[in-house]
Amino acid sequence: MEIIIPPDLSRCSYPVVLGLCLISLVSCDSKRTEALGPDPLVVTVEAAPASGSVRHWAGTVRAGQGTSLAFECSGRLVSMACEIGDAVKKGEVVAEIDPQPFELERLRAAAEVVAALPALDEATRRMETETRLRDSESTSRAKLEAAITAQAAALARLEAARAALSLAERAIRTCRLVAPADGRIAARHVSVGKIITAGEAVFDFDPDGGREFVALIPTGHLQPWQSGAKVRISNRLGARQPAETVGEVKSIGPRAASGGIHEVVVALEANSTARVGEAGLARSEAPDPDPGLRVPATAILPQGGDKMAVMVVSPESRLELREVGLREMEGDQARIGSGLAPGERVVALGASFLRAGQSVRVQNRPSEISNPSH
């Protein structure tokens, strides 16, 4: 920029000339500001309490307290008496492993018991003799102590042999796998001839009686599903006549690694007619005590990982990028669990094009958008 000094000012002092230059620069900066335009106009919406509408969650009915049947010992599977779906009675043999190795172990342990008995008798007599001789001072204390030690060792060998015999006999008994109660075989995991290890599942077993309803529920909706809460299961899919049954929350599983989902198990009433494998819809009778706040889904700004944020408009019309706790997305709405207060205004559209600290002009979002009917 070139500054031209009029001839009649050429004789002015230096401070006067400098002041004229500053005035020119301020004028140029003002024109540049006008060229950039006014503060951007943003559409905002007020963070409002989310509705506590009743939600239904799909799930399936399963047998209560299902378990796996397994052998207590390792061995080769020689027979299986059941197939998937077979009904069994309590105490009924469902599978067997080869008992011969345990029979041989029992014989060996029994032989050791037989051999240990006379050895103990001999050591006991020796100790008694050394004790009498010691009382009459006809033997040394060292010989008496050696006799006592020998008798204790013989007794320990006998006890070890008896323990081994007891374990072998127990192993023989556990070569037969029996049903712990009346029920049904739900799954089969091994085949005849396989070498299985102790504790390895052979069958999945569903006892008769209790039924459970299992549903997957997001973390943000767990509040009404606390242990002991009453739940209604209705509209079971596949049933000719839809029915409803009542249950009670039994357990809540840990958060799944793939996301904020929990397995919720509901114990059904004893008189429930629900059948294993049926699908249904569940709803909790308890209201959500803290439904959170609702904002448009377009206001959410992902920050990397699980972090989310919104642009909050201050009373001075300046923007603040604030991290919030997102519970869930519900269509075009988002439920916020933390980070916002009721009544605070957030940028509803185009927040990603703005920056924190920026001044804006506020326009309220139309009521039909900020207050959806659903």
DAGI-V374228 format. One record per pair of residues at least 6 apart in sequence whose C-alpha atoms are under 7 Angstrom apart, sorted by the first residue. I is the first residue (numbers start at 1). GAP is how many residues later the second one is. Records with the same first field share a line. If there is no record, write none. Layout:
I: GAP, GAP
This chain:
39: 320, 321, 322
40: 320, 321
41: 319, 320, 321, 322
42: 305, 318, 319, 320, 321
43: 304, 305, 306, 319, 320, 321, 322
44: 301, 302, 303, 304, 318, 319, 320, 321
45: 300, 301, 302, 303, 319, 320, 325
46: 297, 298, 299, 300
47: 246, 247, 248, 295, 296, 297, 298
48: 245, 246, 294, 295
49: 243, 244, 245, 293
50: 241, 242, 243, 244, 285
51: 240
52: 235, 236, 239
55: 228
56: 225, 226, 227
57: 158, 224, 225, 226
58: 157, 222, 223, 224
59: 154, 155, 156, 220, 221, 222
60: 153, 154, 155, 217, 218, 219, 220
61: 150, 151, 152, 153, 213, 214, 215, 216, 217, 218
62: 149, 150, 151, 214, 215
63: 143, 144, 147, 148, 149, 213
64: 146, 147, 148
66: 139, 140, 141
67: 137, 138, 139
68: 133, 135, 136, 137
69: 132, 133, 134, 135, 136
70: 129, 130, 131, 132
71: 103, 106, 127, 128
72: 102, 126, 127
73: 98, 124, 125
74: 122, 123, 124
75: 22, 23, 120, 121, 122
76: 21, 22, 117, 118, 119, 120
77: 19, 20, 21, 115, 116, 117, 118, 119
78: 18, 19, 20, 114, 115
79: 16, 17, 18, 113
80: 14, 15, 16, 112
81: 13, 14
82: 12
83: 102
84: 101, 102, 103, 104
85: 99, 100, 101
86: 98, 99
87: 96, 97, 98
88: 91, 94, 95, 96
89: 90, 92, 93, 94
90: 89, 90, 91, 92
91: 87, 88, 89
92: 86, 87
93: 83, 84, 85, 86
94: 83, 84, 85
95: 81, 82
96: 79, 80, 81
97: 78, 79
98: 77
99: 73, 76
102: 66, 69, 70
103: 69
105: 63
106: 59, 62, 63
109: 52, 55, 56
110: 55
112: 49
113: 45, 48, 49
116: 38, 41, 42
117: 41
119: 35
120: 31, 34, 35
123: 24, 27, 28, 31
124: 27
126: 21
127: 17, 20, 21, 24
130: 9, 14, 17
131: 13
133: 6
134: 6, 7
181: 26
182: 25, 26
183: 22, 23, 24, 25
184: 21, 22, 23
185: 18, 19, 20, 21
186: 18, 19, 20
187: 16, 17
188: 14, 15, 16
189: 12, 13, 14
190: 12
210: 60
211: 56, 57
212: 53, 54, 55, 56
213: 52, 53, 54, 55
214: 49, 50, 51, 52
215: 48, 49, 50
216: 45, 46, 47, 48
217: 44, 45, 46, 47
218: 42, 43, 44
219: 41, 42, 43
220: 107, 108
223: 65
224: 60, 62, 63, 64
225: 24, 59
226: 23
227: 22, 23, 24
228: 20, 21, 22
229: 19, 20, 57
230: 17, 18, 19, 54, 55
231: 15, 16, 17, 51, 52, 53, 54
232: 12, 13, 14, 15, 50, 51, 52
233: 11, 12, 13, 47, 48, 49, 50
234: 9, 10, 11, 46, 47, 48
235: 7, 8, 9, 45, 46
236: 6, 7, 42, 43, 44, 45
237: 41, 42, 43
245: 27
246: 22, 23
247: 19, 20, 21, 22
248: 18, 19, 20
249: 16, 17, 18
250: 15, 16, 17
251: 13, 14
252: 10, 11, 12, 13
253: 9, 10, 11
254: 8
255: 6, 7
256: 6
292: 43, 44, 45
293: 42, 43, 44
294: 39, 40, 41, 42
295: 38, 39, 40
296: 36, 37, 38, 52
297: 32, 35, 36, 37
298: 50, 51
299: 11, 48, 49, 50, 52
300: 8, 9, 10
301: 7, 8, 9, 51
302: 6, 7
303: 6
308: 15, 16, 17, 18
309: 12, 13, 14, 15
310: 11, 12, 13, 36
311: 8, 9, 10, 11, 35, 36, 40
312: 7, 8, 9, 10, 33, 34, 35
313: 6, 7, 32, 33
317: 42, 43, 44
318: 39, 40, 41, 42
319: 37, 38, 39, 40
320: 36, 37
321: 35
323: 16
324: 12, 14, 15, 16
325: 11, 12, 13, 14
326: 9, 10, 11
327: 8, 9, 10
328: 6, 7
329: 6
